[in-house]
Amino acid sequence: MTLSCSNVDVVSKLQTPIVSPDGNLMMLFYHKEDSQGRTSLSYRICYKKNPIILDSQLEILLDNHLSEMALGLEPQRRQHFSW
């Protein structure tokens, strides 16, 4: 399956597009492999099939201190993950 929101196609077995109701805005999540064979979760955002945010690696910042405190646990330091 190939989805495109510009002249550059992203080819991946695992792609998840999120499209606005009018079809003008699309956010595409996909796996991307680098030159060393590592896979990362990436995204691209397009408006009317023109890229407004080019291929970018998705990073997630987790802060669980409130749930840890509610469970009576000692809060841990924040963890930063790159997918």
BELMO-V643821 format. One record per backbone hydrogen bond with DSSP energy under -0.5 kcal/mol. CO is the residue of the C=O (numbers start at 0). NH is the residue of the N-H. Records with the same first field share a line. If there is no record, write none. Layout:
CO=NH + NH
This chain:
0=11
2=9
6=8
7=4
8=10
9=2 + 11
12=14
13=30
15=28
17=26
19=22
23=47
24=19
25=45
26=17 + 28
27=43
28=15
29=41
31=39
33=36
37=33
39=31 + 41
40=57
41=29
42=55
43=27
44=51 + 52
45=25
46=49
49=46
52=44
55=42
57=82
59=61 + 80
61=78
63=67
64=68
65=69
66=70
67=72
68=71
78=61 + 80
80=59 + 82
82=40
